[in-house]
Amino acid sequence: MKQDLNNTTISCPAFIKYKVVLLSKKSGISNSVRPIEKSILAEDINNTTDQMLNCDKYDKLSLDCNVCNKIANNQKKKAQRHFNVKKTA
């Protein structure tokens, strides 16, 4: 089952906060033409997904938590393609 950040409803307040951040950063990547800016935003996504994956309220028996983890891992993988952009001056 594919987990889509845009169409997922989880009642956890932490997920709601992280979802807003992720959607904002993803929009920034989509709208940017500068590779370095995309790299910075991708790093922000990576940091946010790390916070999601290290949630202190994680319950392995909770469907919401499992879906949140799948979304975080998926977003982390997508952000990786924008890492390691070299600065040119």
Secondary structure as the mmCIF struct_conf table of DSSP 4:
data_model
#
loop_
_struct_conf.conf_type_id
_struct_conf.id
_struct_conf.beg_label_comp_id
_struct_conf.beg_label_asym_id
_struct_conf.beg_label_seq_id
_struct_conf.end_label_comp_id
_struct_conf.end_label_asym_id
_struct_conf.end_label_seq_id
BEND BEND1 LEU A 5 LEU A 5
TURN_TY1_P TURN_TY1_P1 ASN A 6 ASN A 7
HELX_RH_AL_P HELX_RH_AL_P1 PRO A 13 ASN A 31
HELX_RH_AL_P HELX_RH_AL_P2 PRO A 35 LEU A 53
TURN_TY1_P TURN_TY1_P2 ASN A 54 ASN A 54
TURN_TY1_P TURN_TY1_P3 ASP A 56 LYS A 57
TURN_TY1_P TURN_TY1_P4 LYS A 60 LEU A 61
HELX_RH_AL_P HELX_RH_AL_P3 LEU A 63 GLN A 80
TURN_TY1_P TURN_TY1_P5 ARG A 81 HIS A 82
HELX_LH_PP_P HELX_LH_PP_P1 VAL A 85 LYS A 87
#
